[in-house]
């Protein structure tokens, strides 16, 4: 689309110029088609630097009908005139230096771009081609030199400094790019221009908008302005800037209440549409990406409608435009904007700007027009042909010759905000240092084909561009360098518009943005709280107010993230951000565990102690009656071992009570598993002994000698070793640990022992089950042995009780939560231990203590 527009404009030039000279004008003679463009500022030199500045602008855009010549810009732009004069001053300064380009004189060829693409294209082609041959012999005088056109031989500009606008610069690049002519902009900030594949000949001393957008997003977030309006002029500059802002703002939770583009020349209908959009939303903060001219039109209509109470955020294009303050101070008070880096002073510039005198400038149209507009008088022999302002040119009184610029205020002579002017100054020095590097090239060591060097007085534009891309220099104490895209390191001053003591605008720096700083430290708002006016501090611009304590955000479907409803916090949740209301405090949860002090803990603790006590009593009884027939007949060593291990099992139950700790959790489950493995291994050995003892009574049976005391001990050790290995691996891989369970109940934290590895836990239980099954099978086989006192029956009963307990344990364990799961563990341990103890040893104790007559070998041997 851009290429099509550019081609259409070039065709328009051809048609217009051809119309003025007739359709039969010979093209092969390279005749200049169109009106003679005499307004320029020229000084010859070995290298002539081209310059394009928007010295005029038009408040209303002219539609292209292709039937009549478009209306050119008519209003003088004093700021741009200062930029132009800064360029001539920098070139003059360089020419007077002996350390920079001592054998080379720089010249300049400056033309008015009118901030208009067709005018800029025409002007750039004149700069790139020098003096058109077709103009030789024409009447008239050259405004810069006073010589006739036929005697002028203007040098081609191999580099152009300009233009101010991003859209204009893009159009120029698409036209001049084919000729590899470098374009250095001092005010074009569109991030799109960083695309070196599309614009390889572009450089700038103006930071890319990509950095300004990051700073703007952080600024609005700083004030909590999450609901902002974003408007901009219909241009590449504003379109890319707003697109970047919308992307960046999402990161900071900032939403655009609306985005609106308006045409370059604001008609009454366009302004009406814009202001209606602004009034229809609740946003009180407006970010405007436009130039000074468009902003003036918007403010004029807002004054007429008396629309106040808005916080303006200025883009860098108008962040320091003092002329806006004159008629709209009440609307702009408190405005914030990031302005490009300012030079405190450019030595000698102020004197250069003030050196204008009627006799020196009357033949230079740009300066003559400015003088006549400033003092409302007519210079004698003036080259100014513009007719605007107060009255016609002829009706003005002649200038007295005593006018002095110091007596009036003008943006032209205002050097308090040297920002764009400083960019122009750096752009000139960029070219100068590139030429210096070119001059320093040694023969045979050059960067071009066959290591050749370029001639500083006769080089190709692309050769100069090579050195410009590598430039790194210092000016006014600042290091100037460029990245791979031809962009400088971004630095902005955050400016606040305040009312001075005399009612004038006071631009106060309240922060800065430096892209060279590390991420997170690049933006600093140093004096905002003390410098901003009350309106800015008190202003709120949000789609939805912050949710009060006790509530949370509920997003609205299909709306920006800044628009939401507040709903009460769910049970177990709280918020404490603003105000005071319900669910706004964090109430400490109750910490629970199976304690020794509560009823169930006391009961289980008593049962554990009781079981251990009973085991010890039985041990004492067996030891006292160790020589009796019943005790000796029941393998006294294994019985004692079994009683000891059962005592340990009862005591293990106590480990599950009280507040768990890391070390306690690590020994709970493995102690439990190993203690029961010991008990069941002893029981298994006892059962085997009973069977072997019966079979050994058969004639010729050698079985008992293969299952003596050593073998019984070994079987107990082997049966326990397997469990020890399982527990050891469990502890190494994923051991049990203390855990604070917050999910069981919203108001309770359960302190418990997590198993760590569920596989380890169930392997321990599974192995105990295997031992119990083996005991049950062997005991069942020996249940009908012909002894008067058949111990196998009691072992069978005890194992059945053991199985009943642990089979019941599994579903109860899986369905129980909280501290009661510990009680299930302890109950299973105690119940199974009591089952083994009572079923096996209670009948023996009964006979030993109450039926001593049966405690004899004769009775035991009866059938």
C-alpha positions, 0 to 999 in steps of 0.5 A: 500500500505504501509503495502504491501511494508513493508511486501515485504521488510521483505520477501526480508530480509528473502530471502537475509539472508537465501541465505547467510546461505543456504536454509536449515537453521533451523528456529526453532533454531532462527538462524539469517538469513543474514549478520552479522551487526557489525556497532553499538555504544553500552553502557550497562545500566539498560535501553538501549535507541535505536537510529537510525540515517542516518549516510550514504546516497546514491545519487542514489536510487537502484531499488528493483529487488529481484535478487541481494542485494540492494546497501546500502548507501555509503556517510558519513553524518557528520550532522547525526554523530553530532546528534548521538553524541548529544544522547550519550552526553545527556545520559552521562549528565543524568547519571552524574546528581544526581537529575534525575534517581539517581538509574538508569543508561541509556545506548544506542544502536545506529545503522545506518539507511542510511535513507533507509527503508529496512536498518532501519527495519533491524536495528530497529529489532536488537535494539528491540531484543538485541543481536541475539543468532545466532551470538554467537561464530562468529569471530570478535570484537564488535566495541563499546566495543572491546569484542568478540560477544560470551561474549556480552549480549546486553539489549533490547531497550524498546524505540527508538529515530529515525528516521530522515525521515518521510517515514522511521519512518512510516515503522518502526511504522508499524513494531514495533507498534505491540510490542508497542515500542515507537518511538521518532523522532527528524526530521520526520515532516509529518503531517500524523504521528499525526494520533494517531489511526494509529501510537499510539506509535509515539512521536516527538520533531519535529513540525508537517508540518501542522504548517510550511505550515501555515507559508510558505503560510503567507510568500509568501503572505507577498511578494506578490508571488502569483504564486509559483512552488512547488516541492518535493521528492517522499516521504510521507513527501513531498506528505503530505506537498505539499497537505497541502500547496495547501489547505492552499494557497487557503485561502491566494489567492496563487496559485501553478504554478506547482507541481512536485515530483522527485525520492529520488535518482535523475537520470539525466533523473529525473533532466532534467524533473524537470528543464524543468518543472521549465523553462516552467512556469513564476513562479520565486519562488520555494518551495522545500520539500526535504532533503539536498542530493536531493537539491545538485543534483538539484543545480549541474545541475542548475549550469551546465545550468546556471539557475539563478534568482529564489527565493528558499523557503526551507523546514525545512529539508534543511533550515540551510544546510550550505554544499549546499552553498559551490558550489551554493552560487550564486543560493542560495543567498536570500533563505528563509526558516523556521528552527526549534527552535535553542538552542543557546548552549548546555553546554558541547556539543562542548567539547564532539564533539571535544573530538575525538582522533585516539586512542579512535575512531579507533575501532568505524566504524562510527567515524573512517570513519568520521575521515579518510574522514575529514583528508584523512588519514588511522587510524591504525587498523581502523574498517572503511570498506567503500570505497569512497571519494578520492582514496581507503582506502589502498592508503591513508597515515596513520594518523599522530596522530596530526590531530585536528578537530578545524583546519578544518570546518565540519558540525559535529563540527559546533554548531552554528545551534543546531536545529536537535541536540536540538531535539535529546537532548530533545528526550533523556530527554523525555525518562529520565523524563518519567522514573523518573515519573515511578520511583516516582510511589507509590505502590497502586497508580499506573496507571496500572491494580489494581493501580500497578506501573511499575518497572523502571528496568523491564518494558514493552514498553507500560508502558513507553509510558504511562509516555512519553505521560504525560511528561512535563519538562524543559530543557535549560530553555524551557518548553517542552510539547506535545499535544494529538497527541504526537506533540510539540508546533511548533516554527520556525525561519525564516532564510535568506541566506546571503553572509558573509564578507568572502563569507561564508554563513551567516544565518540571522534570520529575523522572527519567527513563534510561534504556541503558540501565538494567531491566527493572531499573530503567524507569525512575519516577523520582519527584512525582509525589512532591511535584504533581498538582493535586488533580493528578494525584487525586485522579482515579481512572479505573474500569472497576474499583479494587475489590475490598477485603473479603472479596475476590475478582471475578472476570467479566466474560468478553470484557478487558481484564480491568473490568470485573466484579467483586465476589465474596471469598470462598470458605478458607480464603481471605483477602486483605488489600483494602478497607475493612470487612468480613473475611479480611483477616487470616485466622490461624488454623487449629493444629491437630494431631492424636495427643496423649491428652485427649480421650482417645489418645489416653485410651490407646496409650493405656491399652499399649501400656497394659499390653506391654505390662501383660507381656512382661507378667507372662514373661515373669510367670514363664520364667518362674515356672520354667522347669514345669512340664508345660513351659518346657514342652512349648519351646521356652526360648521361642516363647520368650522371644515371642513375648519380648517382641510382642512387648515391643509391638505394644510399645510401638503403639506409643510412637504413633501418639503425640505430635509427629516429628521428622525423626519420629516419622522415620522410625514409626512405620519401619519399627512397626513392620520389623516388630511384627516380622519378628513376632510372626517369624517366631510364631512360624518357627514355633508352628514348624517345631510342633509339626516336626515334633509330631513327625519325629515320633514316627519310627526312623524319622530324622526330622528334628535333628534338621530343625534344632535350636540353631535352625530355629534361630536362623529361621527367625533371623531370616524372616526378619532380615527380609523386612529389614531390607524392605524398610532400609530401601524405603528409608533410602528412597522416599522415607516417611516424613512429618506433613502439615495436611491443610486440605483435610479441613479449611480450619484445621491443619493436621500434623501427620506422618506421611508414608513417603512411599506408598509402595514401601508402606504396602510392601511392609504390610504385604510381607507381614501378610505373607508370614501370617499366611504361612503361619496359618497354613502350618497351624491348620495342618497341625490342628488335629495333632493327638496332644492333650494340649494342642498349641497349634489350635491356639496359633490358628485362632491367633492368626485368624484374629490377626487376619481379621484385624488387618483385613478390616484395617485396609478399608478403614485406613483408606476411608479415614482422614485426619488425626483418626487415621493414626488411631486406626494404626494404633488400634490395628497394632494393639488388637493384633498384638493382643490377639497373639498374646491372649490366644497363645499364652492365656491358656498356658497361664491358666493351667500354670496358675489355676490348674497346676495338676495338669502341668505335668508330663503325664497329663500332656502325654495323654491322648 
